[in-house]
Amino acid sequence: MSFVKRVEIRWRDMDGFGHVNNAVYLTYLEEARDELFTELLGHVVHRMVLRHTSVDFQSGLVQEDDAVDVAVDVVRIGSSSVTTRESITAVSDGRTAVVAESVMVHCDEQRTVAEAFPDEPRRLLEGVLCPA
């Protein structure tokens, strides 16, 4: 089951053409991922870094859409990495605005070198793993 975070579309998210700026979609995705991993992993989240994101923009968002639901599913767990499938959906009419995939990596304390997940965080991640 997806973790879902509702995010308000803020006035500052708009570009000069009245659309949500394309870079802001990444912020929405980050907010949801961060909340999921913080709730799930606690302090371990501070040793995770984003290594890859791919984004398919499918529909523009505007202020009148009011808010979006950002869904995050854990779809793969490696020795030190976790891959999520993510989507952004307009609350106003249910249309999909973005489909994305991200890879987070668990690192050493300096966050410079990948390090295998400790047993407990791995067990917690496996507990929310969704079929691909």
VEXTOR-840408 format. One record per residue (C-alpha): residue number from 0; x, y, z negated. Coordinates in Angstrom, 2 decimals, padded with zeros to 5 digits. Each point is the difference from the previous one (the first is absolute). Layout:
BEGIN
{NUM; {X; Y; Z}}
...
//
This chain:
BEGIN
{0; {000.00; 000.00; 000.00}}
{1; {001.30; 003.44; 000.92}}
{2; {001.08; 002.61; -002.48}}
{3; {-001.91; 003.17; 001.02}}
{4; {000.73; 003.57; -001.03}}
{5; {-002.27; 002.88; 000.95}}
{6; {001.94; 003.14; 000.96}}
{7; {-001.61; 003.41; 000.46}}
{8; {000.87; 001.78; 003.24}}
{9; {001.50; 003.26; -001.21}}
{10; {-000.05; 003.30; 001.84}}
{11; {003.82; 000.01; 000.03}}
{12; {-000.08; -003.32; 001.93}}
{13; {-001.30; 001.79; 003.10}}
{14; {002.12; 001.04; 002.96}}
{15; {-000.58; 003.08; 002.16}}
{16; {-002.54; -001.89; 002.11}}
{17; {-002.22; -000.91; -002.97}}
{18; {001.07; -003.65; -000.14}}
{19; {001.79; -001.85; -002.78}}
{20; {003.69; 000.33; 000.90}}
{21; {001.49; -003.31; 001.15}}
{22; {002.69; 000.10; -002.73}}
{23; {-002.71; 000.22; -002.68}}
{24; {-001.27; -003.47; 000.94}}
{25; {003.33; -001.30; -001.34}}
{26; {-000.65; 001.83; -003.28}}
{27; {-003.43; -001.66; -000.30}}
{28; {001.61; -003.42; 000.57}}
{29; {002.73; 000.76; -002.52}}
{30; {-002.51; 001.09; -002.67}}
{31; {-001.86; -003.30; 000.27}}
{32; {003.14; -002.17; 000.11}}
{33; {001.48; 001.81; -002.98}}
{34; {-003.17; -000.40; -002.05}}
{35; {-000.29; -003.70; 000.84}}
{36; {003.64; -000.79; -000.81}}
{37; {000.05; 002.17; -003.14}}
{38; {-003.13; -001.70; -001.38}}
{39; {001.28; -003.43; 000.96}}
{40; {003.72; 000.20; -000.80}}
{41; {000.35; 002.77; -002.57}}
{42; {003.60; 001.21; -000.44}}
{43; {001.32; -002.32; 002.76}}
{44; {-001.58; 002.37; 002.55}}
{45; {002.85; 002.47; -000.62}}
{46; {002.39; -002.46; 001.60}}
{47; {-001.98; -000.28; 003.22}}
{48; {000.64; 002.01; 003.14}}
{49; {-001.76; 000.24; 003.33}}
{50; {002.12; -001.55; 002.77}}
{51; {-002.43; -000.10; 002.91}}
{52; {-003.40; 001.31; 001.06}}
{53; {-001.83; -000.39; 003.28}}
{54; {-003.16; 002.00; 000.61}}
{55; {-002.65; -000.35; 002.70}}
{56; {-002.12; 003.16; 000.15}}
{57; {-003.51; -000.93; 001.11}}
{58; {-002.20; 003.00; -000.83}}
{59; {000.52; 003.56; -001.12}}
{60; {-001.22; 001.30; -003.35}}
{61; {-001.45; 003.43; -000.74}}
{62; {-000.94; 001.90; -003.17}}
{63; {-003.66; -000.94; 000.47}}
{64; {000.91; -003.69; -000.49}}
{65; {000.47; 001.04; -003.67}}
{66; {001.99; -003.05; -001.16}}
{67; {001.62; -003.20; 001.16}}
{68; {000.24; -003.49; -001.42}}
{69; {003.50; -001.39; 000.21}}
{70; {000.09; -003.81; -000.19}}
{71; {003.21; -001.89; -000.79}}
{72; {000.52; -003.76; 000.27}}
{73; {003.19; -001.85; -000.95}}
{74; {000.56; -002.33; 002.97}}
{75; {003.59; -001.26; -000.40}}
{76; {002.50; -000.35; -002.82}}
{77; {003.70; -000.56; 000.64}}
{78; {002.77; -000.46; -002.53}}
{79; {000.28; 003.77; -000.48}}
{80; {-002.66; 001.41; 002.33}}
{81; {-003.76; 000.32; 000.09}}
{82; {-001.97; 000.76; 003.17}}
{83; {-003.36; 001.72; -000.12}}
{84; {-002.72; 000.42; 002.60}}
{85; {-001.78; 003.33; -000.47}}
{86; {-002.90; 001.89; 001.49}}
{87; {-001.53; 003.44; -000.34}}
{88; {-003.76; 000.24; 000.48}}
{89; {-002.10; 003.17; 000.15}}
{90; {-002.58; 000.02; -002.81}}
{91; {-002.35; 002.13; 002.12}}
{92; {-000.75; -002.67; 002.61}}
{93; {002.20; -003.05; -000.66}}
{94; {002.21; 000.38; 003.04}}
{95; {003.58; -001.24; -000.20}}
{96; {002.50; 002.84; 000.34}}
{97; {003.25; -001.93; -000.53}}
{98; {001.27; -003.56; -000.19}}
{99; {003.51; -000.36; -001.42}}
{100; {002.54; -002.45; -001.32}}
{101; {002.68; 000.83; -002.56}}
{102; {002.95; -001.81; -001.53}}
{103; {001.11; 000.85; -003.53}}
{104; {003.27; -001.36; -001.39}}
{105; {000.90; -000.65; -003.63}}
{106; {003.48; 001.43; -000.65}}
{107; {002.70; 000.26; -002.62}}
{108; {-000.24; 002.80; -002.59}}
{109; {001.68; 002.51; 002.36}}
{110; {-002.44; -001.00; 002.76}}
{111; {002.83; -000.57; 002.47}}
{112; {000.08; -003.79; 000.41}}
{113; {-002.86; -002.47; 000.31}}
{114; {-000.43; -002.26; -003.02}}
{115; {-002.30; -003.00; -000.40}}
{116; {-003.25; 000.54; -001.88}}
{117; {000.10; -001.15; -003.62}}
{118; {-002.28; -002.99; -000.71}}
{119; {-002.88; 001.91; -001.64}}
{120; {-000.38; 002.71; 002.71}}
{121; {000.18; -002.75; 002.66}}
{122; {-002.76; -001.95; -001.78}}
{123; {-002.16; 003.16; -000.16}}
{124; {000.52; 000.70; 003.71}}
{125; {-000.83; -003.61; 000.89}}
{126; {-003.24; 000.43; -001.95}}
{127; {-001.22; 002.69; 002.42}}
{128; {001.40; -001.53; 003.21}}
{129; {-002.58; 000.04; 002.81}}
{130; {000.05; -002.26; 003.02}}
{131; {001.52; 001.72; 003.05}}
//
